[in-house]
Amino acid sequence: MPRYLSMIRIDENNAPAEGPSPELMQRMGELIEEMTKAGVMLDTAGLKPTAQGVRVRYEGGELSVTDGPFTESKEVVGGYAIVQAKDMAEAVEWTKRFLKVHEAHWTVTCEVREIEEG
């Protein structure tokens, strides 16, 4: 069965300063538990803010390292999920369910891509 990476994109400048509410975390935990029991969820995690990250770039044969935050970025990857689904349509349905656990004041985008095997 194919695996899919869902990259959870957020705008750090417009995300709630207090982070996810306890209710959101409970709903998310329940969905993750359901997905795990169904054999769909392989791995998932949130990421620390870009202020705590580093970018390493290779261009023109040279490496450069830039400490966060990355102010030029509007959307950043705030987390990820790796799911195993029968096809892209099923992976997208699980992703829609994940997005719907968020309150209306959140703006979250998930990019779903199949993982190249072999």
N, C-alpha and C positions, 0 to 999 in steps of 0.2 A: 504494500500500500504506500502511495507517495507521502512524503513529508512536506510540510509547508511552514515557512517562517512568516510570522505576522509581526511587523515592526510597528510599534505603537508610537505614533508621533504626537507631540504636544507642543504648544507654544509656551515656553517657560515664562514669558513675560505676562501671559494672561491666565496661567493656571492659578487656582486658588492658593494663596500664600500658606494657608494652614494644611494644604495637601488633601488627600482623600478623607472623607468623613468616615467615622466608624461604621455607619450604615452601608456606605459604598464598599468598604473593606469586607463587611460581612457578606454582602451580595456577591462580590467578586470571589470570595473564598468558597461560597456555596457552588458557584458555577464551575470554578476550577476543580472542586471535588467531584462534581458530576462528570466533567470532561475526563478526569483521571480514571474514574470508575468505568467509563465507557471505552477506555483505551485510546482516547483521542489526544489528550494532553501528554506530551512527552517532557516538556520543560517550559518554565515561564519565570520571569523575574522583572521587577522594575529596576531602573538604573538611577544612580546618583545624579544630581544636577551637573550640567556642563561646567559649572564653576569648579568642580572637583575632577574634571577630566583633562585629557591631553589629546591633541591631534598630532599625528605624525604623517607628514606628506612627503611624497617622492615625486620630484619634477625635474626634468632636464638632467638627470643623473645625480641630483643633490637631494639630501634629506633635510627636512626642517621639522622642528618640534614647537608647537604652540600650546601654552597653557590656557585652560578655560578661564572664564566663560567665553563662549563664541558668540559675540554680540551680533555678528553679521547674519546669524542663522535665525530665521523666523520660526521654523519648526525643527525640533530635534527629536531623536529617538529617545523616548522616555521609558521604554521597556520592550519586551519581546515575548513571543510565545512560539514554541515549536509544536505543531500538531500533526497527527497522522490521520488522514482522511481518504475516503475512496476517490475523491476528485476535488477540483478547485471549488465547485459549487458547494460541497459540504464544508470545506474549510472556510468559505465566505459566510455561510450560515452561522457557524460557531463564532466567527469574528463579529457578526452583527449582534449576536446575543451578548458578547463581551461588551460591546459599545453601549448597549441598552442598559447595562447595570449602572452606568454613570448618571449623575444628576444633570439636569438641563443646563446648568451654568458651565459645564465642562465642554471644551472643544477638543475632540480626540479624533485622529485619523489613523487608520491601520492600513498599511501596505502589505498585501498578502502575496508571497512569491513561493513557487515550488522550489524545493531544494534539489539541486542537480545531484543525482545519484551516480556513484562509481567514479 
